[in-house]
């Protein structure tokens, strides 16, 4: 699933090419890609004629503020889930069998939503309605990793519980946007094993983890995210962070620091990668 750096990469790309261009039409090729409570037949009429004024990211969600003649007309929301892609392409480009929604702009351009496994969703949020009222997943999100309210004191409050630290980092109610890849990477940089219980982590070690979270996310955003299978930016380009990952998806490969083979374990049904020498 695309995580914060991948979604942020998409947001930045969309902000460069789609702003202030009127939506001229579209086509919904798979009805269930449009999330309830908005009916499919309402979706395109609601957004046609509107311009995208700004793109925002909240956790792994994308939100486009829509306007028409300087009046707000709601929001276009998207969650890519496992295999979703938003691609900015010519309308003349052949449509793949995994294309689910097409949104047309001037000059033969379109925003194409492609999703092989069909878990992703698009929303239209009416004007005056908070997006979290329609996109209920937004209600459960904790602070953004770069926000002031994601502080060391805040983390310490959450880390009083007896659960593995890897599980805590994947909890979107604690911090928004971190998934399997960057939890593993941050734990490596902070020298903490995935199974260590939260309430056993000292404040100095927690401070290292707090710093490491922000570092790996910053590094990955600068690299355009990570592509191990389906992620692409809006032009169809792979993310580059995977080639320099410290531990994620590197089982039995030598640690980049000490050459010890990277190990993989299962925690709550998810893979966790770590170096048994560098992490304690």
C-alpha positions in Angstrom: 0.0 0.0 0.0 1.3 3.5 -0.8 2.4 5.2 2.4 2.9 8.9 3.3 6.0 9.5 1.0 4.3 7.9 -2.0 1.0 9.8 -1.5 2.9 13.0 -0.9 4.8 12.4 -4.1 1.5 12.1 -6.0 0.1 15.2 -4.3 3.1 17.3 -5.3 2.9 16.0 -8.9 -0.8 16.7 -9.1 -0.3 20.2 -7.7 2.2 20.9 -10.6 -0.1 20.0 -13.5 -3.8 20.0 -12.5 -4.5 23.3 -10.7 -7.0 25.8 -12.1 -7.8 23.7 -15.1 -11.6 23.1 -15.5 -12.8 19.5 -15.5 -14.6 19.0 -18.8 -16.0 15.5 -18.4 -15.2 12.0 -17.4 -16.1 8.3 -17.3 -16.6 5.9 -14.5 -15.6 2.4 -15.7 -16.1 0.6 -12.4 -19.0 1.8 -10.2 -17.6 0.5 -6.9 -14.6 2.8 -7.3 -16.9 5.6 -6.3 -17.4 5.5 -2.5 -20.8 5.7 -0.8 -22.8 7.6 0.3 -22.4 9.4 -3.1 -24.1 7.6 -5.9 -22.2 6.9 -9.1 -24.6 9.0 -11.1 -24.0 12.0 -8.8 -20.2 11.9 -9.0 -19.4 13.3 -12.5 -22.1 16.0 -12.6 -20.8 17.2 -9.2 -17.3 17.8 -10.4 -17.7 18.7 -14.1 -17.1 22.4 -14.6 -15.1 22.7 -11.4 -11.5 23.6 -11.1 -9.0 22.0 -8.7 -7.9 24.8 -6.4 -5.4 22.9 -4.2 -4.3 19.4 -3.4 -3.9 18.3 0.3 -2.7 15.1 1.9 -4.0 13.7 5.2 -2.2 10.5 6.1 -2.6 8.3 3.1 -5.6 10.2 1.8 -5.6 12.8 -1.0 -8.0 15.7 -1.1 -8.6 18.2 -3.9 -10.4 21.4 -3.1 -12.9 22.1 -5.9 -14.2 25.5 -7.0 -16.5 26.9 -9.7 -16.6 30.7 -10.5 -14.8 31.4 -7.2 -17.3 29.4 -5.2 -16.4 26.2 -3.4 -18.1 23.1 -4.8 -16.7 20.6 -2.4 -13.8 18.1 -2.4 -12.6 15.3 -4.6 -11.1 12.6 -2.3 -9.0 9.6 -3.1 -7.4 6.7 -1.2 -5.1 4.5 -3.4 -5.2 1.4 -1.0 -3.1 -1.5 -2.3 -2.7 -0.9 -6.0 -4.3 2.5 -6.9 -2.5 4.9 -9.2 -3.4 8.5 -10.3 -1.9 9.1 -13.7 -1.8 12.3 -15.7 -1.8 11.2 -19.3 -3.1 12.2 -22.8 -6.7 11.2 -23.5 -5.5 9.5 -26.6 -3.4 7.0 -24.7 -4.9 3.5 -24.8 -7.0 2.7 -21.7 -5.8 -0.2 -19.7 -8.1 -2.9 -18.4 -7.3 -1.8 -14.9 -8.5 1.8 -15.5 -11.5 2.6 -13.2 -12.2 6.3 -13.5 -11.2 8.9 -16.1 -11.5 12.7 -15.5 -11.0 14.9 -18.6 -9.3 18.3 -18.8 -8.5 20.6 -21.7 -5.6 20.1 -24.2 -6.2 16.3 -24.5 -5.2 15.7 -20.9 -6.9 13.5 -18.3 -6.5 12.2 -14.7 -6.8 8.5 -14.9 -7.5 6.4 -11.8 -6.0 2.9 -12.3 -6.4 0.1 -9.7 -5.7 -3.5 -10.4 -7.1 -4.9 -7.1 -10.0 -2.4 -6.9 -9.7 -1.7 -3.2 -9.1 2.1 -3.7 -11.9 4.6 -3.7 -12.8 8.1 -4.9 -15.2 10.4 -3.1 -17.1 13.6 -3.8 -17.7 15.7 -0.7 -20.4 18.4 -1.1 -19.5 22.0 -0.2 -20.0 22.9 3.4 -19.5 19.3 4.5 -16.3 18.4 6.4 -14.5 15.7 4.4 -14.2 13.5 7.5 -18.0 13.3 7.6 -18.1 11.5 4.3 -14.6 10.0 4.3 -14.9 8.4 7.7 -11.4 7.0 7.8 -10.1 10.6 8.3 -11.8 10.6 11.7 -9.4 8.0 13.0 -6.1 9.6 12.0 -3.6 10.8 14.5 -1.2 13.7 13.9 1.0 14.1 10.8 4.6 13.0 11.5 6.0 16.4 10.6 3.4 18.3 12.7 4.2 20.0 15.9 1.6 17.9 17.8 3.6 14.8 16.9 6.0 15.5 19.7 8.3 13.4 21.8 5.9 13.9 24.8 3.0 12.8 22.6 4.8 9.6 21.6 5.7 8.9 25.2 2.0 9.0 26.2 1.1 6.5 23.5 4.1 4.2 24.3 2.8 3.4 27.8 1.0 0.4 26.4 2.5 -3.1 26.3 2.5 -3.8 22.6 5.3 -4.3 20.1 6.7 -1.0 18.8 6.2 -2.0 15.2 2.5 -2.5 15.8 2.3 1.0 17.4 3.9 2.7 14.5 1.4 1.1 12.1 -1.5 2.4 14.2 -2.9 5.3 12.2 -4.6 6.7 15.3 -1.2 7.3 16.8 0.5 8.8 13.7 -0.9 9.2 10.2 0.7 7.8 7.1 3.3 5.4 8.3 3.1 1.8 7.0 5.2 -1.3 6.9 8.1 0.1 4.9 8.9 3.2 6.9 8.2 1.6 10.3 10.9 -1.0 9.5 13.3 1.7 8.3 12.7 4.0 11.3 13.2 1.2 13.7 16.5 0.3 12.1 17.8 3.9 12.2 16.8 4.1 15.9 18.4 0.7 16.7 15.2 -0.8 18.1 13.9 -4.3 17.2 10.3 -4.5 16.0 9.2 -6.8 18.9 10.3 -4.5 21.7 7.4 -3.5 23.9 6.6 0.2 23.8 6.6 0.6 27.6 10.2 -0.8 27.7 11.6 1.9 25.5 13.5 4.7 27.4 13.0 8.3 26.6 16.4 8.7 24.9 15.7 5.7 22.6 12.2 7.1 21.9 13.8 10.4 20.9 16.0 8.6 18.4 12.9 6.9 17.0 11.0 10.2 16.8 14.0 11.6 14.8 14.3 8.5 12.6 10.7 8.6 11.6 11.0 12.1 10.2 14.3 11.3 8.6 13.2 8.2 6.7 10.0 9.9 5.5 12.0 13.0 4.3 14.5 10.8 2.5 11.8 8.8 0.8 9.9 11.9 -0.3 13.1 13.3 -1.8 13.5 9.9 -3.6 10.0 10.0 -5.0 8.7 7.2 -2.7 9.2 3.5 -2.9 8.3 1.1 -5.7 8.3 -2.6 -4.9 5.3 -3.5 -7.0 2.6 -1.1 -8.1 3.4 2.4 -7.0 4.0 5.0 -9.7 4.0 8.8 -9.7 1.5 10.7 -11.8 3.7 10.2 -14.9 4.1 6.5 -14.3 7.6 6.7 -12.9 8.9 4.4 -10.2 9.9 5.7 -6.8 13.7 5.3 -6.0 13.8 4.8 -2.3 13.6 1.0 -2.4 17.1 0.8 -3.9 18.6 2.3 -0.7 16.3 0.8 1.9 18.1 -0.2 5.1 16.2 -3.3 5.9 12.7 -3.5 4.3 12.3 -6.3 1.8 16.0 -7.3 2.2 15.6 -10.6 4.0 18.9 -12.6 4.1 20.8 -9.7 2.4 23.7 -8.2 4.3 23.0 -5.2 6.6 24.3 -2.0 5.0 26.1 -1.2 8.3 27.5 -4.4 9.7 26.9 -7.1 7.0 24.8 -9.3 9.3 22.0 -11.0 7.3 18.7 -9.1 7.6 15.9 -11.2 9.3 12.2 -11.2 8.7 9.5 -12.0 11.3 5.8 -11.8 11.5 4.0 -9.4 13.8 0.2 -9.3 13.8 0.1 -10.8 10.3 2.6 -8.3 8.9 6.2 -8.7 7.9 8.9 -7.0 9.9 12.5 -6.7 8.8 15.5 -5.9 11.1 19.2 -6.4 11.7 19.8 -8.6 14.7 23.2 -6.9 15.3 22.3 -3.2 14.9 18.9 -3.4 16.6 18.4 -4.4 20.2 
